[in-house]
């Protein structure tokens, strides 16, 4: 099944990152960073299916070599906190073969990035674990027509109402910073996300694949269902081998729950459509005559009569009449209008419970991630500490030997920084206790969903009985010259 995944990150020197290291790791090459002298050797890295560099017309041809390209970026960026590159990671449709995956990425990158002046470094990864994806490294500084690097921003004088420059007390003129490109504008991310969905769907359709992807969240799509969680490389590989994982089990549970939620919504919609259309059925002999239940007749009384008349038959219909009568009595429903209100209430209850289940599932996922990242942080903390204390001349070799641990630590550190806020305490025991409470809440909400499904089934039995009355019972009343309205 085609999935949508697009993640945008900034590779910043201020966060200890290097554009050369990023490119070497993603392409599986050995590249020396001339900025700090570190050699990044990832030639033993596996799973690299394709690499390619795409350049705009005004880029030097030597940029076709990724070492030259990214060392040029490192050289032009002087600041200690410079933004060196933008990375876009996308999931590739497994339904497409390798050649089509490459063409898909190539067309997307050319149209959205190279066309406007960015250099793009592409690396497709596929370990045959069911998770083919592509890393796209993009330059963030425009190129001049003479192939030299341009400025990211420029100063612009602020003018007063007379069109004159505004002078400050220190003698300088008031200015503001103006970006030379719109690549960092907030709406660009949404534009790139939508473009990936559009071009992916185009390729799927051209290859007679019915699946579609959507860049919008379920909420924005108007879909009331629980998003599955990201498995990660390790869990994906284990699941591929037939080994069940905790995250895989969570997704299977979510898929099962979503199936039930979808089924309930469909059945409630069908009930509402039915009851709204009861009074719109026309008599084939006289279009001014409509068949319906008597407006003044009590629904409970009708079913009581049916039960008495069928008491000696002891058939399936009798059982349905009794169950329907009991439902109407328990809910104190005596008219079709009240029956409709009951179904609307059931619909609203289903919506609220579904939303609560979604929210709780998200809290469970967030808390699980927090615990996982905290445990990874603690597990690899000593390795990272040793890395920072290693002499600069030997850091490259240490990094190459402990790449996975260092990356996992840095990723965990960033996640915790983004999600812990001011608090720096890793309260893992507390979080595990809160997670257990959330799981109980989720179980309770799911039980409520199952109860709603039972109520829907009961309402459907009432519907079946009323339809039988409309078709066969002599208690149907011909209402002449009067339209039935709920």
N, C-alpha and C positions, 0 to 999 in steps of 0.2 A: 504494500500500500504506500503510495507516494505521501511523504510528509513534508510539512513546511518548517524550515529552520533557517533563520538568518540572524547572525549576531555581529554587532559592530563594536570594535574596540579601538582605542588609541594606544599606540606604542610610544611611550614618553620616556625621555632620558631622566626626568625628575623622579620616576618610579623605578629607576635602576634598569630600565630596558634598553635594548640596542636593536636598531633596524637591521644591522648586519647579522646579529645572532638570530633574530626572528626569521630572516630569510634563509640562513644556513640550516636552521632546524627544520623549517617547513619543506625545503627543497632537498634535504639530505646531502648537502655539499659541505666542503671545507672552505671557509672564508676567513681571512684575517681582517679584524677591525682596525683600521689605521688610526682611528681616533684614540683608542686606549691600548693598542698593541695585542689584544687578546685574539687567539686563533680559535675559531668555533668549528669543530670537526664533527659532523653528523653523517659521515659517509656510511656508517654502519646501520643507520636508521632504516627500518623496513616499512613496507606499506605505501611507498610513494609511486603512484601510477603514472603521473604526468606532470611535467613542469614547463613553464613557458613565460616569456616576458613580452608584453605588448606595449608599444610606445606610440605617443602622439607624433605628428609630423615634425614638430619643432624640437624633438629630443635628439641628443647626440647618438649616433649609431653605436658608440661604445657602451651605451647603457644597456645594450642587449646582453651584456655580461652582468649578472646580478651582483657580483662583488664590486664591480666598478660603479654600478648604479647606487647601491646603498652606502658605499664609502663616500660617494659624492654628496649624498644626503647628510651623512654624519659630519662631513667637513663644512658644509654650508651652514649648518645649525650650530651656532656658537654658545647658546644659553645652556645652563646646567639643567633646566627644566623644559627643554625644547620638545615639541611634539614632532616625532620623527616620521611616523607612518600611521596610516589608518588600515586596520585589518577588517575584512568582511569574511565571515565564515558561513558557508551555505551547505545544507544537506542536498545531496544529489539523488534524483529519482532512481531507485534500483530497477525500475521497469525499463530504463533506457540502457543500451549497450555503451561501452566505453567511448566509442567514437562520437556518439550522439551526446553523451555527457560533456565531452570536451567542446563540441560545437556549441552546446547550450551555454556553457560558461564563457566561451570566447565571445559569442554574440552579446551576452549580457554585459561583459566588461567593456567591450568596444563601444557599445551604444551609450552606456551610462557613465563611464569614467575616462577612457582613452579619448573619446570624442571631444571632451571638454578640457583636455590638457593634462590628465594624470598619467603617470607611468604605472603599469600594473605588473606585479609579479605573482604568477598563478602556480599553485601546487595542489594537485588532486591526490588525496590519500584514500587508500582502500586496502584494508587488511583481510578482506573477504569475511568480515564479521557482521555483514548486514548494515554497515554504517559508512557508505562512501560519502565523502564530503570534500569541499574545496576551500582552501585558504587563499584569499586575494589580498596581497599587500599593495597599498596605494600610496603614492607620494602626496604630500600635503602642500607643497610649494609650487606655484605655477612656473612654467618655463617661458622665457622671452623668445622673440622670433629669431634671435641670433643663437639659440640653443643654450644660453646661460640661464641660471636660476633667477627667477624674479622674486619680488618681495611678497610676503604673505599679507602685509597690510601697509597702509600709508597714512600720513597725518593730513588732516583737512582742517583748514581754518574755520572757526565759527564766526559768522558775521552777525552784526546787529541789524536792527530794522532798517537802517540806511545802507546796508550792504557793505559796511566797513568792518574791518577786523577788530575783535575785542581785545584790548590790551589789559594784561594783568598787572598787579602791583609790582611784581618783580621785573617788569619790563618786557616779558615774553608775551606772545599772543596766544589766546585761548584756542586750543585745537582739540580734535577728537580723532580716535583711531577708526579707520575704515578698512574693512577687509577687501582685498583685491579680487577675491572669488567668493562665491556663495556656498562653497563646499562644506562649511561648518554651520550653515543655517539649520535651524531645528527641523524644518519641514523636509530637508533633504533625506533624512533617515527614512521617513514615511514613503517618500518618492522611490527610494532605492528598494525598499521592502516590497512595495506594490509591483515595481518593475520585475523583480525576481519571480513573484507569483505569476504575473502575466506571461512572461516568456517561458516559464516552466510549463504552464498550462498549454501554451501554443505547441511546444514540443510533444507533450503527452497526446494532444489531439491529433497532431500530424502523424503520430505513430499508432493511431487507433487504440489509445489507452483511455479508458473511461474515467479514471481517477482525476481529481482536481485538487489543487492546493489553494489555500487562502491565507493572505498575510495578516488578516484581522484576527483578533482574539474571539473566542466563542461568544463573549458578551457583545462585542461589536457586530458579530454576525447574527445576533438574536437567537443563538443556540443555547438552550438550557441543558448543558451537560458538563460533566466534570473533566477537566483536561488531564490527560495521562502525564506521568512524571518522566523526566529524562533519565534513561537507563544508565548512560555512561558507557565508556568503552569496555571496562571489565565485565560489567553485568551483561552487556550485549554479547560479548564473546562466550560467556558461560551459557546464556540462554540459547545461543546458536548451536551449542554442543548438546543441548537437551538438559542442561543443569538448571534447576529452578533457583532463582535468586529472590531476596526479599523485595527488591524494587520491581522485579518481574511479576511477583505475586501481587504486589500493590496494583500494578497496571492491569492485570487480569481481573482483579476485583473491581477496579474502576470501569473497565469495559463492560463487565456484567451489570454493574449498577446503571451505567448509561443506557444499556439495552432496555432495562426495566423502565427507566425514566422516560425514554422515548415512546415505549409501548403505552404507558399510562397517559401521557399527553395526547397521543393519537386517539385513544379510546374516549377520553373526556371530550375531545373536540368532536368526535363522531356523535356522542350523546347530545351535545349542545346543538349541533346541526340538525339532528333528528327532531328534537323537541321544538326548535324554532319553526320547523317546517310542517308540524302536525296540522296546523290550520290552513295550510296552503294546498292540500290535496283536493282536486276537483272531481266532481261526479261526471263521468263520461256522458251521461244522458242529459244532464242539465248543469251548465257551468256556473249557475248561480247557487247550486246546492253543494254544500261541503260536508264531508263525513268527519266527525270528531266525537269525542266524549261529551256528554251533556255538560254544559257550562255550570249548571247549578248542582250537578250530582257530586256527592262526596266520593273521592277516589277510594277511600277505605271501605265505604258502603258497597261500591261496585265489586271490590275483591271479596268482601264478605259474602255477597250473593253468589259469586263464582265458586267460592269454596263450598257453600251449602249445596249448590247444584251438582258439584262434581265429587261430593263427599263419598258416594258409594262406588265411584269409579277407581279410586286409588291408583291413578296413573301419574305420568311425569308432569302433566299440566297441573294437576292438583298440588304437587310439591312446589312448583314454581309460584302458583297463586298464594300459597301459604307463606313462602319466603318473601314475596313481594309485599304482601299485606303486613307482615311483621316489620319490614323496613319502613313502610309508610307510617305505621303506628309508632315505631321507636322515634322517628324524626318528626312526628306530628304533621305529616304532609297530607293534606286533604284535597288539594287542587293541582292542576297542571302548572300553574304559576309558581306554586310553592315547590313543586318538583324541579322546575327550572332553577329556582333560587338555590335549591340544595346542590344541584350539579355545579352551578357557578361557584358556590362556596367551596365545593370539593376541588374545583380547578384552582382557586386562589390558595387553598391549603397546600395543594401539590406544588404550586409555584414557590411559596414561602419555604416549604420544607426542602425543596430542591436547592434553593439558594443557600439555605442554612447548611445543607450537606456539602455544597460546593465550597463555601467559606471555611467550613471545618476541615475539609480535605486539604485546602490550601494551607491552613495553619499546621496541619499534620506534616505536610511536605516541607514547609518552611522550618519547622522545629527539627525535623529529621536532618535537613541540610545543615542546620546550625550545629547539631551534634556531630555529624560526619566531618564537617570542616574543622571543628574544634579538635577532634581526635587526630585528624591528619596534621594539624598545626603542631600538636604536642609530639606526635610520632616523629616528625622530620625536623623539629626545632634544633636539635643538637647538630644535625648534618649541616643545616644552613648556617648555624653559628660558626662551625668549623670552616665553612666556605668563606665567610666574611673575614675570618682571622688569617686565612691563608695569604701568603705573600702574593702581590699582584702578578709577579712573573709566573707563578704556579697556579693562579686562579683558573686559567683556561683549562688546564688538564684536570683539575679538581671538578670543575663544572661538567666537563665531558663525561667523567666517571660517575657523577651523581646527578645527572640531568633530571631524571624523573623525580627524585626526592626534592630537589631545589624548586622545580616547577610546581609540584604539589604544595610545598610549603608556601611559596609566594602566592599561589592561587588562594589557599586557605587564609593567609594573612589578609589579602585584599578583601575577601568575602567577609571576614569577621570585622574588618574596619568599616565596611559599608553597612553592616547589619547590626553591629553592637552599639553604634553611636558613641557616646561618651564613656560608656561602661567598658572596662577592659577585663572584666572577670569572666572566666570560662566556667559558668555554673552548670557543668554537664549533668550532675546528679539531679539538680533542680529541673533542668530541661527534660530529662528522661521521665521524671514524675509528671510534669505537665503534658508530655507526649502521651503517656498512658491515659491521662484524663481525657485528652482530646480524642483518643481512639475509642474510649467508652461513649463519648458524645456522638461520634460518627456512627457507632453501632446502634445507638438509640434512634438516631435520625433515620437510619436505613430501615429499622423496624417500623417507624412511622410511615415510610414510603410503602412498605409491604401492606400495612393496614389500609392505606389509601387505595392500593390496588384491589384489595378485597371489597372496599366500598364501591369502587367502580364496577366490579363484577356484579354486585347486588343491584346497582342502578341499571345495569344492562339487562338483568332478569325482569325488572319492572318494565323496561322498554319492550322486551320480547312479548310480555303478556299484553301490553297495551296494543302492540301491533296486531296480535291475534284478535283482540277485540275489534279493532278497526276493520279487519278483514272478514271476520266470521260471526261475531256476536250480534244478536238481535237487539242488544242494548245500545247500539250505535244510534245516534239521533240525526235525522235529516234537518239541517238548519237552513231554511229558505230565506234568501235575500239578506243574509247577515254574514259578514266575514268574521272569522274567528281570529282573535288577537290574544297573545299571551300577555 
